[in-house]
Amino acid sequence: MYNDLFSIGPFTVHGYGLMTAIGIISAYFYCEHTSKKKGINPDSILGLVLFCIIFGYLGSKLLYFITILPQIIEDPSVILRSITDGWVIYGGILGGIFGGWLYCKIRKYPALKYFDMGLPAVALAQGFGRIGCFLAGCCYGKETTSAFSIVFTNSDFAPNGVQLIPTQLIMSACDFALFIFLVLLDRKSKRDGLVLGAYLLFYSAGRFIIEFFRGDVARGSVGVLSTSQFIAIFMMAAGLIAWIWIGKQKPVEETAQTAAEAENAAENEKPGNAYESTEEAEESSVAPEAAENAQTGNEESAESTDAEE
């Protein structure tokens, strides 16, 4: 595949950068569209996306630097040379989640509701991003003799002229499938945070499996596991715990109803409202007596009329 798609003068459009941009733009418009249905202020989406991008970038680079720490110790200039390349997706996910939480914390927004809106968009952006990986040749698979393979001829990352498992396209398809699943779950779910747990659980499970078919070894390892597999274990555990815990919580509608009832009760306990309630109670007690007296008076009038007749 060709990462350099075309050039306009000194400006070159790279496939990886283009697909990443398409992913981010798609994620933004999805969030803006979904926010209206979830009762979220659309004006808050831009700030949310910017926070997630900035902290996602920092998290991705930090985890990448950790994986190449021996190289950095030998030659610190590696840091400057890898500013525009070298990423670890889990660092980006964790950094992006932290950035989203921080944004909600600062603006006093409900974080779980924002996560449920934003994480399907993250899966969508990742689907496009993996197509960018395919164009660039990074994140490539192991050698294979299967007909289901890809041969790179002009890649700066993958070995050229060798049949490789197309892990980038497999991950892209899984990300798009996860996006659809999370969208459907978000529409049916009545508990905030359930989408967050589902994303952590299913994305990490899929990533753990696909790592067995990856052929690039530069991403680091922890024992017999790759760095991503090691992190995926904890992410799956966190997603499963969140899924179980949130599943036991009251649905959002019931929680809102309970909160409204509590608010009404608090309003009735105020002095002014208590006075009004007392007046209403007195009026309600006087009303039956008046009705009874009226009925007695009617009966006496009827008896008088009978007597006259």
Backbone as CSV, one residue per row, in Angstrom:
resi,resn,N_x,N_y,N_z,CA_x,CA_y,CA_z,C_x,C_y,C_z
1,MET,0.833,-1.188,0.000,0.000,0.000,0.000,0.880,1.255,0.000
2,TYR,0.273,2.380,-0.310,1.017,3.633,-0.399,0.489,4.606,0.652
3,ASN,1.383,5.025,1.543,0.980,5.978,2.564,0.948,7.392,1.999
4,ASP,1.816,7.708,1.040,1.812,9.025,0.401,0.808,8.993,-0.743
5,LEU,-0.349,9.567,-0.528,-1.424,9.488,-1.506,-1.205,10.439,-2.681
6,PHE,-0.959,11.699,-2.386,-0.684,12.665,-3.448,-0.017,13.896,-2.829
7,SER,0.551,14.712,-3.687,1.265,15.908,-3.223,0.764,17.132,-3.962
8,ILE,0.693,18.240,-3.256,0.362,19.536,-3.847,1.496,20.470,-3.490
9,GLY,2.424,20.657,-4.428,3.617,21.435,-4.132,4.434,20.724,-3.053
10,PRO,4.827,21.440,-2.009,5.605,20.811,-0.938,4.743,20.038,0.060
11,PHE,3.415,20.140,-0.098,2.487,19.518,0.853,2.090,18.128,0.357
12,THR,2.316,17.110,1.196,1.984,15.721,0.854,0.867,15.210,1.750
13,VAL,-0.125,14.608,1.150,-1.234,14.026,1.901,-0.908,12.561,2.174
14,HIS,-0.771,12.220,3.449,-0.457,10.855,3.855,-1.751,10.103,4.186
15,GLY,-1.793,8.842,3.804,-2.988,8.037,4.039,-3.317,7.896,5.509
16,TYR,-2.297,7.693,6.333,-2.531,7.534,7.764,-3.127,8.805,8.361
17,GLY,-2.541,9.945,8.036,-3.047,11.212,8.566,-4.439,11.531,8.055
18,LEU,-4.691,11.235,6.775,-6.001,11.512,6.198,-7.089,10.680,6.876
19,MET,-6.829,9.385,7.048,-7.829,8.517,7.665,-8.039,8.871,9.138
20,THR,-6.974,9.284,9.813,-7.116,9.723,11.202,-7.992,10.966,11.281
21,ALA,-7.788,11.897,10.354,-8.598,13.112,10.321,-10.064,12.785,10.031
22,ILE,-10.290,11.876,9.084,-11.663,11.464,8.771,-12.316,10.835,9.999
23,GLY,-11.552,10.027,10.728,-12.079,9.395,11.934,-12.471,10.413,12.993
24,ILE,-11.628,11.407,13.211,-11.911,12.426,14.222,-13.125,13.261,13.825
25,ILE,-13.200,13.642,12.557,-14.337,14.435,12.079,-15.637,13.633,12.180
26,SER,-15.574,12.357,11.811,-16.759,11.497,11.908,-17.209,11.358,13.353
27,ALA,-16.246,11.194,14.262,-16.572,11.079,15.682,-17.239,12.353,16.192
28,TYR,-16.728,13.499,15.745,-17.301,14.777,16.182,-18.758,14.909,15.727
29,PHE,-19.014,14.646,14.458,-20.372,14.800,13.949,-21.321,13.776,14.564
30,TYR,-20.807,12.577,14.852,-21.659,11.591,15.526,-22.067,12.103,16.908
31,CYS,-21.107,12.630,17.661,-21.403,13.145,18.997,-22.370,14.321,18.939
32,GLU,-22.168,15.204,17.982,-23.057,16.358,17.849,-24.478,15.910,17.523
33,HIS,-24.607,14.901,16.667,-25.929,14.387,16.309,-26.585,13.681,17.488
34,THR,-25.810,12.874,18.212,-26.353,12.093,19.309,-26.665,12.953,20.524
35,SER,-25.920,14.031,20.721,-26.121,14.879,21.896,-27.537,15.428,21.964
36,LYS,-28.117,15.744,20.825,-29.468,16.296,20.807,-30.493,15.279,21.309
37,LYS,-30.264,14.010,21.003,-31.189,12.964,21.444,-31.021,12.629,22.919
38,LYS,-29.817,12.854,23.451,-29.545,12.524,24.844,-29.716,13.717,25.777
39,GLY,-30.148,14.847,25.233,-30.343,16.026,26.053,-29.052,16.681,26.491
40,ILE,-27.992,16.514,25.698,-26.692,17.101,25.995,-26.512,18.356,25.145
41,ASN,-25.945,19.383,25.739,-25.724,20.632,25.030,-24.742,20.424,23.874
42,PRO,-25.160,20.608,22.619,-24.247,20.404,21.474,-23.023,21.317,21.505
43,ASP,-23.145,22.471,22.164,-22.017,23.402,22.228,-20.870,22.868,23.072
44,SER,-21.136,21.828,23.866,-20.088,21.262,24.717,-19.238,20.218,23.993
45,ILE,-19.649,19.821,22.793,-18.980,18.717,22.099,-17.572,19.099,21.656
46,LEU,-17.397,20.314,21.148,-16.089,20.727,20.659,-15.052,20.686,21.785
47,GLY,-15.403,21.225,22.926,-14.486,21.200,24.062,-14.163,19.786,24.496
48,LEU,-15.175,18.917,24.492,-14.960,17.511,24.860,-13.988,16.842,23.905
49,VAL,-14.197,17.037,22.613,-13.330,16.417,21.606,-11.898,16.930,21.737
50,LEU,-11.738,18.228,21.947,-10.393,18.791,22.077,-9.669,18.228,23.297
51,PHE,-10.356,18.120,24.412,-9.745,17.548,25.607,-9.335,16.097,25.361
52,CYS,-10.213,15.333,24.717,-9.917,13.921,24.457,-8.737,13.778,23.496
53,ILE,-8.666,14.626,22.475,-7.566,14.550,21.509,-6.238,14.905,22.173
54,ILE,-6.229,15.997,22.929,-4.978,16.442,23.560,-4.457,15.408,24.550
55,PHE,-5.316,14.958,25.451,-4.870,13.994,26.453,-4.680,12.602,25.839
56,GLY,-5.428,12.303,24.776,-5.203,11.043,24.073,-3.837,11.008,23.417
57,TYR,-3.452,12.131,22.817,-2.122,12.228,22.210,-1.037,12.073,23.266
58,LEU,-1.176,12.793,24.384,-0.178,12.723,25.445,-0.081,11.315,26.026
59,GLY,-1.237,10.674,26.235,-1.228,9.324,26.782,-0.604,8.326,25.825
60,SER,-0.907,8.483,24.535,-0.351,7.579,23.531,1.168,7.711,23.439
61,LYS,1.644,8.948,23.441,3.096,9.168,23.359,3.802,8.691,24.620
62,LEU,3.187,8.942,25.776,3.816,8.540,27.034,3.988,7.030,27.093
63,LEU,2.935,6.300,26.719,3.041,4.847,26.764,4.026,4.336,25.714
64,TYR,4.095,5.016,24.575,5.076,4.642,23.547,6.491,4.844,24.061
65,PHE,6.734,5.964,24.725,8.065,6.221,25.276,8.438,5.180,26.331
66,ILE,7.451,4.717,27.075,7.716,3.676,28.070,8.160,2.387,27.395
67,THR,7.525,2.078,26.250,7.878,0.834,25.554,9.270,0.885,24.931
68,ILE,9.771,2.081,24.646,11.112,2.203,24.048,12.074,2.865,25.044
69,LEU,11.790,2.711,26.309,12.606,3.356,27.339,14.099,3.018,27.233
70,PRO,14.477,1.765,26.954,15.916,1.478,26.801,16.567,2.303,25.698
71,GLN,15.848,2.492,24.578,16.399,3.303,23.491,16.552,4.764,23.916
72,ILE,15.589,5.256,24.671,15.641,6.649,25.119,16.816,6.854,26.072
73,ILE,17.063,5.867,26.931,18.186,5.975,27.862,19.516,6.053,27.105
74,GLU,19.626,5.281,26.035,20.852,5.300,25.233,20.965,6.571,24.401
75,ASP,19.813,7.030,23.874,19.838,8.199,22.999,18.580,9.035,23.237
76,PRO,18.628,10.022,24.141,17.445,10.830,24.458,16.866,11.587,23.264
77,SER,17.654,11.781,22.221,17.133,12.507,21.049,16.031,11.726,20.339
78,VAL,15.866,10.455,20.701,14.775,9.650,20.125,13.428,10.307,20.407
79,ILE,13.310,10.966,21.536,12.048,11.615,21.921,11.655,12.659,20.879
80,LEU,12.606,13.506,20.506,12.315,14.553,19.523,12.049,13.970,18.141
81,ARG,12.765,12.924,17.792,12.599,12.329,16.453,11.272,11.578,16.308
82,SER,10.651,11.220,17.408,9.416,10.425,17.339,8.182,11.217,17.760
83,ILE,8.279,12.542,17.710,7.136,13.367,18.097,5.951,13.134,17.164
84,THR,6.222,12.968,15.883,5.134,12.825,14.906,4.843,11.386,14.528
85,ASP,5.535,10.426,15.105,5.233,9.017,14.838,5.525,8.212,16.106
86,GLY,5.008,6.997,16.137,5.176,6.155,17.301,4.043,6.376,18.297
87,TRP,3.065,5.456,18.290,1.891,5.594,19.157,1.552,4.246,19.781
88,VAL,0.935,4.298,20.933,0.366,3.097,21.548,-1.100,3.405,21.815
89,ILE,-1.975,2.666,21.151,-3.394,3.005,21.155,-4.002,2.985,22.537
90,TYR,-3.553,2.058,23.399,-4.117,2.004,24.744,-3.784,3.259,25.542
91,GLY,-2.598,3.814,25.313,-2.272,5.078,25.959,-3.204,6.177,25.500
92,GLY,-3.553,6.152,24.199,-4.490,7.133,23.673,-5.885,6.962,24.257
93,ILE,-6.325,5.705,24.427,-7.649,5.448,24.989,-7.718,5.920,26.439
94,LEU,-6.722,5.512,27.237,-6.717,5.898,28.649,-6.575,7.410,28.805
95,GLY,-5.696,8.007,27.984,-5.536,9.454,28.044,-6.793,10.184,27.610
96,GLY,-7.451,9.668,26.557,-8.686,10.286,26.088,-9.805,10.196,27.116
97,ILE,-9.926,9.037,27.778,-10.943,8.871,28.817,-10.676,9.835,29.973
98,PHE,-9.400,9.958,30.344,-9.062,10.899,31.414,-9.389,12.331,30.994
99,GLY,-9.060,12.682,29.744,-9.364,14.016,29.259,-10.855,14.294,29.259
100,GLY,-11.662,13.305,28.841,-13.117,13.473,28.858,-13.650,13.642,30.271
101,TRP,-13.108,12.837,31.195,-13.536,12.955,32.594,-13.161,14.321,33.162
102,LEU,-11.951,14.787,32.854,-11.502,16.075,33.356,-12.372,17.203,32.822
103,TYR,-12.721,17.130,31.541,-13.571,18.156,30.936,-14.931,18.197,31.632
104,CYS,-15.521,17.020,31.855,-16.819,16.951,32.530,-16.713,17.447,33.967
105,LYS,-15.584,17.156,34.606,-15.378,17.596,35.982,-15.308,19.120,36.047
106,ILE,-14.588,19.710,35.127,-14.443,21.171,35.107,-15.780,21.847,34.806
107,ARG,-16.504,21.313,33.834,-17.765,21.931,33.423,-18.967,21.434,34.214
108,LYS,-18.730,20.486,35.129,-19.804,19.927,35.961,-20.872,19.228,35.114
109,TYR,-20.414,18.441,34.142,-21.306,17.650,33.305,-21.350,16.207,33.823
110,PRO,-22.430,15.479,33.561,-22.502,14.064,33.967,-21.553,13.218,33.120
111,ALA,-20.461,12.770,33.714,-19.394,12.109,32.954,-19.870,10.822,32.296
112,LEU,-20.628,9.997,33.024,-21.047,8.712,32.465,-21.925,8.896,31.227
113,LYS,-22.795,9.886,31.258,-23.650,10.148,30.088,-22.800,10.581,28.894
114,TYR,-21.775,11.379,29.154,-20.887,11.816,28.081,-20.043,10.654,27.548
115,PHE,-19.614,9.767,28.427,-18.858,8.592,27.982,-19.716,7.696,27.087
116,ASP,-20.975,7.511,27.477,-21.871,6.669,26.678,-22.109,7.269,25.301
117,MET,-22.078,8.582,25.215,-22.219,9.240,23.916,-20.920,9.156,23.121
118,GLY,-19.786,9.316,23.797,-18.512,9.467,23.101,-17.807,8.184,22.716
119,LEU,-17.985,7.112,23.479,-17.202,5.903,23.196,-17.607,5.190,21.908
120,PRO,-18.884,5.179,21.504,-19.162,4.673,20.155,-18.415,5.478,19.094
121,ALA,-18.303,6.786,19.307,-17.559,7.632,18.369,-16.081,7.276,18.352
122,VAL,-15.541,6.887,19.515,-14.141,6.459,19.580,-13.934,5.208,18.733
123,ALA,-14.850,4.254,18.853,-14.750,3.028,18.046,-14.834,3.346,16.558
124,LEU,-15.690,4.301,16.204,-15.815,4.720,14.807,-14.511,5.327,14.308
125,ALA,-13.923,6.209,15.102,-12.655,6.834,14.716,-11.545,5.801,14.595
126,GLN,-11.541,4.814,15.486,-10.525,3.766,15.414,-10.663,2.932,14.152
127,GLY,-11.904,2.713,13.718,-12.107,1.962,12.486,-11.449,2.639,11.300
128,PHE,-11.597,3.953,11.194,-10.935,4.691,10.121,-9.425,4.744,10.341
129,GLY,-9.018,4.884,11.594,-7.591,4.948,11.899,-6.853,3.685,11.496
130,ARG,-7.493,2.533,11.666,-6.857,1.274,11.285,-6.722,1.141,9.766
131,ILE,-7.620,1.771,9.025,-7.435,1.815,7.575,-6.186,2.624,7.250
132,GLY,-5.961,3.683,8.027,-4.725,4.456,7.871,-3.500,3.616,8.170
133,CYS,-3.592,2.750,9.187,-2.485,1.824,9.486,-2.227,0.898,8.306
134,PHE,-3.291,0.465,7.674,-3.160,-0.418,6.516,-2.450,0.293,5.369
135,LEU,-2.798,1.545,5.136,-2.155,2.295,4.059,-0.678,2.540,4.348
136,ALA,-0.379,2.786,5.626,1.013,3.037,5.994,1.833,1.753,6.112
137,GLY,1.151,0.666,6.462,1.850,-0.606,6.635,2.254,-0.894,8.067
138,CYS,1.923,-0.002,9.000,2.261,-0.258,10.398,1.248,-1.225,11.015
139,CYS,1.553,-1.695,12.216,0.661,-2.633,12.920,0.376,-3.878,12.070
140,TYR,1.369,-4.328,11.319,1.173,-5.421,10.371,1.137,-6.779,11.077
141,GLY,0.674,-7.780,10.326,0.526,-9.124,10.880,1.714,-10.014,10.601
142,LYS,1.609,-11.236,11.102,2.676,-12.218,10.906,2.653,-12.758,9.475
143,GLU,3.732,-13.391,9.122,3.784,-14.022,7.803,2.805,-15.189,7.759
144,THR,2.239,-15.410,6.570,1.257,-16.472,6.404,1.313,-17.011,4.982
145,THR,0.838,-18.224,4.809,0.701,-18.822,3.475,-0.756,-18.859,3.040
146,SER,-1.616,-18.316,3.874,-3.046,-18.314,3.579,-3.356,-17.367,2.423
147,ALA,-4.462,-17.690,1.734,-4.905,-16.803,0.651,-5.415,-15.478,1.210
148,PHE,-5.847,-15.509,2.463,-6.308,-14.285,3.128,-5.090,-13.550,3.673
149,SER,-4.449,-12.804,2.798,-3.197,-12.143,3.166,-3.029,-10.880,2.330
150,ILE,-2.014,-10.113,2.684,-1.698,-8.883,1.974,-0.188,-8.815,1.783
151,VAL,0.237,-8.313,0.622,1.662,-8.170,0.329,1.957,-6.691,0.130
152,PHE,2.808,-6.139,0.978,3.201,-4.740,0.845,4.405,-4.640,-0.097
153,THR,4.368,-3.619,-0.911,5.463,-3.437,-1.867,6.199,-2.108,-1.684
154,ASN,5.581,-1.189,-0.913,6.204,0.126,-0.767,5.952,0.683,0.642
155,SER,6.197,-0.143,1.639,5.935,0.263,3.013,7.229,0.585,3.747
156,ASP,7.191,1.620,4.572,8.345,1.970,5.401,8.344,1.218,6.726
157,PHE,7.275,0.457,6.987,7.139,-0.233,8.271,7.070,-1.752,8.107
158,ALA,6.151,-2.224,7.259,5.974,-3.667,7.088,7.031,-4.226,6.147
159,PRO,7.393,-5.510,6.304,8.312,-6.138,5.343,7.646,-6.240,3.975
160,ASN,8.339,-5.824,2.949,7.777,-5.808,1.593,8.014,-7.140,0.895
161,GLY,7.052,-7.476,0.024,7.187,-8.695,-0.763,6.914,-9.970,0.007
162,VAL,6.245,-9.878,1.145,5.967,-11.043,1.986,4.469,-11.088,2.281
163,GLN,3.883,-12.298,2.236,2.473,-12.453,2.571,2.291,-12.280,4.083
164,LEU,1.428,-11.339,4.440,1.191,-11.042,5.851,-0.302,-11.100,6.173
165,ILE,-0.613,-11.442,7.410,-2.001,-11.416,7.859,-2.454,-9.955,7.918
166,PRO,-3.560,-9.610,7.279,-4.005,-8.198,7.258,-4.662,-7.790,8.574
167,THR,-3.865,-7.740,9.637,-4.403,-7.429,10.961,-5.039,-6.040,11.013
168,GLN,-4.527,-5.118,10.205,-5.099,-3.767,10.225,-6.557,-3.783,9.763
169,LEU,-6.839,-4.522,8.690,-8.206,-4.581,8.181,-9.113,-5.371,9.113
170,ILE,-8.576,-6.397,9.745,-9.365,-7.163,10.715,-9.758,-6.270,11.886
171,MET,-8.792,-5.507,12.399,-9.086,-4.606,13.510,-10.057,-3.515,13.092
172,SER,-9.921,-3.023,11.869,-10.836,-1.999,11.384,-12.264,-2.527,11.339
173,ALA,-12.440,-3.739,10.803,-13.770,-4.344,10.739,-14.344,-4.549,12.137
174,CYS,-13.504,-4.985,13.066,-13.960,-5.183,14.450,-14.353,-3.860,15.100
175,ASP,-13.614,-2.807,14.809,-13.939,-1.492,15.374,-15.276,-0.982,14.839
176,PHE,-15.516,-1.137,13.549,-16.793,-0.703,12.987,-17.945,-1.538,13.551
177,ALA,-17.718,-2.848,13.727,-18.744,-3.704,14.319,-19.019,-3.299,15.767
178,LEU,-17.960,-2.960,16.496,-18.129,-2.504,17.875,-18.898,-1.189,17.915
179,PHE,-18.629,-0.312,16.968,-19.358,0.954,16.888,-20.857,0.706,16.752
180,ILE,-21.238,-0.179,15.836,-22.662,-0.477,15.630,-23.273,-1.074,16.896
181,PHE,-22.558,-1.998,17.534,-23.055,-2.625,18.750,-23.268,-1.598,19.857
182,LEU,-22.313,-0.701,20.042,-22.416,0.299,21.098,-23.540,1.295,20.829
183,VAL,-23.751,1.631,19.560,-24.858,2.533,19.214,-26.190,1.897,19.586
184,LEU,-26.365,0.627,19.233,-27.612,-0.080,19.560,-27.778,-0.217,21.069
185,LEU,-26.685,-0.505,21.758,-26.744,-0.634,23.212,-27.113,0.693,23.860
186,ASP,-26.549,1.772,23.357,-26.832,3.089,23.918,-28.299,3.466,23.736
187,ARG,-28.897,3.048,22.630,-30.300,3.376,22.381,-31.235,2.615,23.320
188,LYS,-30.853,1.391,23.679,-31.730,0.555,24.497,-31.420,0.666,25.991
189,SER,-30.201,1.067,26.314,-29.785,1.098,27.723,-30.502,2.198,28.492
190,LYS,-30.885,1.890,29.724,-31.505,2.863,30.609,-30.611,3.190,31.794
191,ARG,-29.335,2.817,31.679,-28.382,3.062,32.761,-27.144,3.754,32.192
192,ASP,-26.808,4.893,32.710,-25.616,5.617,32.270,-24.360,4.854,32.677
193,GLY,-23.430,4.705,31.741,-22.166,4.033,32.022,-22.089,2.626,31.476
194,LEU,-23.214,2.075,31.035,-23.204,0.705,30.523,-22.408,0.613,29.231
195,VAL,-22.485,1.622,28.397,-21.724,1.648,27.149,-20.228,1.713,27.438
196,LEU,-19.853,2.471,28.464,-18.449,2.552,28.871,-17.913,1.178,29.244
197,GLY,-18.651,0.449,30.068,-18.222,-0.889,30.455,-18.131,-1.833,29.268
198,ALA,-19.098,-1.728,28.345,-19.101,-2.595,27.169,-17.906,-2.315,26.274
199,TYR,-17.577,-1.032,26.102,-16.437,-0.684,25.251,-15.144,-1.257,25.828
200,LEU,-14.912,-1.026,27.109,-13.682,-1.522,27.735,-13.586,-3.036,27.641
201,LEU,-14.699,-3.703,27.848,-14.701,-5.171,27.858,-14.468,-5.745,26.466
202,PHE,-15.279,-5.335,25.505,-15.234,-5.975,24.191,-14.061,-5.506,23.340
203,TYR,-13.703,-4.225,23.432,-12.540,-3.782,22.676,-11.283,-4.481,23.173
204,SER,-11.129,-4.564,24.483,-9.933,-5.179,25.048,-9.877,-6.665,24.733
205,ALA,-11.028,-7.325,24.751,-11.054,-8.751,24.418,-10.622,-8.973,22.972
206,GLY,-11.162,-8.155,22.067,-10.777,-8.285,20.664,-9.316,-7.959,20.441
207,ARG,-8.829,-6.945,21.135,-7.428,-6.560,20.985,-6.497,-7.627,21.529
208,PHE,-6.892,-8.252,22.632,-6.078,-9.317,23.219,-5.894,-10.463,22.219
209,ILE,-6.965,-10.811,21.507,-6.916,-11.922,20.552,-6.089,-11.552,19.324
210,ILE,-6.330,-10.359,18.771,-5.653,-9.976,17.527,-4.155,-9.829,17.729
211,GLU,-3.729,-9.560,18.966,-2.312,-9.393,19.240,-1.516,-10.661,18.930
212,PHE,-2.153,-11.818,19.005,-1.464,-13.080,18.703,-1.065,-13.160,17.229
213,PHE,-1.724,-12.369,16.387,-1.472,-12.418,14.948,-0.639,-11.239,14.458
214,ARG,-0.226,-10.355,15.377,0.598,-9.215,14.997,2.037,-9.669,14.766
215,GLY,2.691,-9.034,13.778,4.062,-9.391,13.464,5.084,-8.348,13.863
216,ASP,4.623,-7.143,14.226,5.563,-6.090,14.623,5.905,-6.253,16.110
217,VAL,7.169,-6.337,16.396,7.609,-6.603,17.766,8.052,-5.329,18.477
218,ALA,8.048,-4.199,17.790,8.546,-2.956,18.387,7.602,-2.390,19.430
219,ARG,6.381,-2.963,19.559,5.405,-2.411,20.494,5.656,-2.825,21.932
220,GLY,6.675,-3.623,22.182,7.049,-3.967,23.549,6.331,-5.199,24.054
221,SER,6.822,-5.721,25.177,6.237,-6.927,25.760,6.412,-6.919,27.261
222,VAL,5.547,-7.675,27.929,5.628,-7.904,29.374,5.583,-9.415,29.562
223,GLY,6.743,-10.026,29.715,6.806,-11.480,29.775,6.456,-12.074,28.434
224,VAL,5.517,-13.023,28.432,5.101,-13.672,27.186,4.008,-12.874,26.478
225,LEU,3.502,-11.845,27.110,2.434,-11.042,26.533,2.990,-9.749,25.953
226,SER,2.313,-9.253,24.927,2.675,-7.932,24.417,2.187,-6.879,25.414
227,THR,2.700,-5.675,25.272,2.274,-4.599,26.167,0.766,-4.391,26.094
228,SER,0.224,-4.451,24.879,-1.219,-4.253,24.705,-2.017,-5.376,25.351
229,GLN,-1.540,-6.616,25.257,-2.240,-7.722,25.900,-2.209,-7.590,27.410
230,PHE,-1.082,-7.157,27.936,-0.948,-6.981,29.383,-1.943,-5.937,29.879
231,ILE,-2.039,-4.817,29.154,-2.983,-3.766,29.539,-4.421,-4.230,29.320
232,ALA,-4.638,-5.018,28.265,-5.987,-5.480,27.936,-6.599,-6.302,29.066
233,ILE,-5.782,-7.050,29.793,-6.291,-7.861,30.901,-6.957,-6.966,31.943
234,PHE,-6.299,-5.875,32.296,-6.844,-4.964,33.301,-8.036,-4.182,32.755
235,MET,-7.983,-3.865,31.455,-9.101,-3.147,30.849,-10.344,-4.028,30.786
236,MET,-10.162,-5.298,30.464,-11.293,-6.221,30.447,-11.887,-6.371,31.841
237,ALA,-11.025,-6.486,32.838,-11.503,-6.604,34.214,-12.283,-5.357,34.626
238,ALA,-11.757,-4.180,34.273,-12.443,-2.930,34.604,-13.790,-2.838,33.891
239,GLY,-13.822,-3.231,32.620,-15.068,-3.201,31.867,-16.099,-4.159,32.430
240,LEU,-15.658,-5.357,32.823,-16.580,-6.353,33.378,-17.139,-5.891,34.715
241,ILE,-16.265,-5.347,35.558,-16.722,-4.839,36.859,-17.726,-3.704,36.664
242,ALA,-17.401,-2.779,35.741,-18.307,-1.658,35.470,-19.644,-2.158,34.930
243,TRP,-19.588,-3.139,34.043,-20.809,-3.697,33.443,-21.705,-4.295,34.528
244,ILE,-21.120,-5.092,35.433,-21.896,-5.743,36.492,-22.421,-4.716,37.487
245,TRP,-21.555,-3.787,37.906,-21.961,-2.811,38.918,-23.042,-1.877,38.400
246,ILE,-22.857,-1.370,37.182,-23.836,-0.444,36.612,-25.142,-1.176,36.316
247,GLY,-25.039,-2.458,35.923,-26.243,-3.231,35.646,-27.135,-3.408,36.859
248,LYS,-26.551,-3.301,38.043,-27.327,-3.450,39.280,-27.941,-2.134,39.747
249,GLN,-27.556,-1.026,39.121,-28.090,0.263,39.520,-29.501,0.454,38.972
250,LYS,-30.229,1.397,39.580,-31.567,1.706,39.102,-31.500,2.357,37.727
251,PRO,-32.483,2.068,36.865,-32.503,2.735,35.558,-32.554,4.245,35.718
252,VAL,-32.107,4.953,34.683,-32.043,6.409,34.725,-33.415,7.014,34.980
253,GLU,-34.472,6.453,34.370,-35.804,7.013,34.536,-36.264,6.920,35.982
254,GLU,-36.001,5.753,36.632,-36.391,5.583,38.024,-35.601,6.521,38.924
255,THR,-34.311,6.673,38.623,-33.476,7.573,39.416,-33.960,9.012,39.298
256,ALA,-34.308,9.422,38.070,-34.817,10.779,37.860,-36.150,10.973,38.576
257,GLN,-37.017,9.942,38.559,-38.307,10.034,39.222,-38.131,10.159,40.734
258,THR,-37.216,9.353,41.279,-36.942,9.420,42.712,-36.394,10.785,43.098
259,ALA,-35.498,11.319,42.265,-34.938,12.638,42.544,-36.025,13.714,42.497
260,ALA,-36.946,13.594,41.547,-38.033,14.568,41.439,-38.954,14.487,42.648
261,GLU,-39.244,13.265,43.099,-40.082,13.108,44.283,-39.413,13.696,45.518
262,ALA,-38.117,13.463,45.640,-37.379,14.021,46.779,-37.377,15.543,46.727
263,GLU,-37.251,16.100,45.513,-37.257,17.551,45.374,-38.612,18.129,45.733
264,ASN,-39.686,17.455,45.323,-41.025,17.921,45.658,-41.269,17.855,47.158
265,ALA,-40.775,16.780,47.771,-40.927,16.648,49.217,-40.187,17.752,49.946
266,ALA,-39.007,18.100,49.448,-38.223,19.168,50.067,-38.939,20.509,49.913
267,GLU,-39.574,20.723,48.771,-40.301,21.967,48.551,-41.485,22.083,49.507
268,ASN,-42.180,20.961,49.747,-43.341,20.976,50.630,-42.958,21.220,52.083
269,GLU,-41.699,20.909,52.434,-41.244,21.094,53.808,-40.867,22.535,54.111
270,LYS,-40.812,23.397,53.105,-40.492,24.800,53.329,-41.617,25.484,54.092
271,PRO,-41.328,26.520,54.933,-42.354,27.175,55.756,-43.548,27.674,54.960
272,GLY,-43.271,28.352,53.855,-44.371,28.880,53.057,-45.256,27.784,52.519
273,ASN,-44.642,26.734,52.019,-45.406,25.616,51.469,-46.160,24.887,52.562
274,ALA,-45.546,24.831,53.787,-46.219,24.161,54.899,-47.492,24.914,55.273
275,TYR,-47.410,26.277,55.253,-48.581,27.096,55.558,-49.689,26.859,54.541
276,GLU,-49.282,26.808,53.253,-50.264,26.571,52.202,-50.894,25.203,52.347
277,SER,-50.062,24.217,52.715,-50.573,22.867,52.885,-51.569,22.826,54.026
278,THR,-51.293,23.604,55.121,-52.208,23.640,56.264,-53.538,24.246,55.858
279,GLU,-53.470,25.352,55.069,-54.699,25.970,54.592,-55.515,25.019,53.734
280,GLU,-54.776,24.280,52.851,-55.476,23.324,51.988,-56.133,22.240,52.819
281,ALA,-55.420,21.815,53.882,-55.982,20.771,54.739,-57.225,21.267,55.458
282,GLU,-57.184,22.556,55.952,-58.341,23.105,56.634,-59.522,23.230,55.692
283,GLU,-59.200,23.688,54.447,-60.278,23.818,53.472,-60.897,22.477,53.139
284,SER,-60.039,21.464,53.056,-60.554,20.135,52.725,-61.412,19.584,53.846
285,SER,-61.078,19.967,55.123,-61.866,19.472,56.249,-63.177,20.246,56.384
286,VAL,-63.153,21.543,55.990,-64.369,22.358,56.070,-65.351,21.981,54.974
287,ALA,-64.838,21.603,53.841,-65.709,21.305,52.694,-66.732,20.218,53.008
288,PRO,-66.330,19.071,53.617,-67.341,18.042,53.914,-68.395,18.534,54.892
289,GLU,-67.993,19.375,55.918,-68.956,19.877,56.883,-69.986,20.776,56.204
290,ALA,-69.490,21.615,55.287,-70.413,22.502,54.571,-71.390,21.706,53.732
291,ALA,-70.858,20.673,53.105,-71.724,19.835,52.278,-72.769,19.140,53.134
292,GLU,-72.354,18.701,54.338,-73.296,17.997,55.224,-74.389,18.944,55.720
293,ASN,-73.966,20.200,56.094,-74.948,21.191,56.555,-75.934,21.538,55.453
294,ALA,-75.372,21.641,54.215,-76.259,21.962,53.090,-77.276,20.865,52.869
295,GLN,-76.810,19.620,53.024,-77.714,18.483,52.810,-78.795,18.468,53.895
296,THR,-78.390,18.779,55.174,-79.353,18.805,56.280,-80.395,19.889,56.047
297,GLY,-79.901,21.054,55.583,-80.831,22.156,55.315,-81.831,21.795,54.231
298,ASN,-81.385,21.107,53.213,-82.295,20.698,52.135,-83.360,19.743,52.649
299,GLU,-82.912,18.829,53.543,-83.882,17.865,54.082,-84.941,18.566,54.929
300,GLU,-84.501,19.571,55.761,-85.463,20.307,56.584,-86.437,21.087,55.724
301,SER,-85.894,21.667,54.634,-86.798,22.420,53.731,-87.824,21.496,53.115
302,ALA,-87.342,20.304,52.741,-88.285,19.350,52.130,-89.354,18.961,53.110
303,GLU,-89.031,18.755,54.405,-90.021,18.369,55.415,-91.037,19.503,55.625
304,SER,-90.530,20.763,55.622,-91.440,21.892,55.778,-92.424,21.974,54.639
305,THR,-91.960,21.722,53.463,-92.838,21.755,52.286,-93.878,20.696,52.374
306,ASP,-93.495,19.514,52.833,-94.474,18.419,52.976,-95.533,18.775,54.001
307,ALA,-95.077,19.456,55.071,-96.023,19.818,56.109,-97.045,20.834,55.592
308,GLU,-96.606,21.779,54.805,-97.487,22.784,54.264,-98.505,22.175,53.323
309,GLU,-98.016,21.175,52.555,-98.938,20.524,51.625,-99.984,19.715,52.385
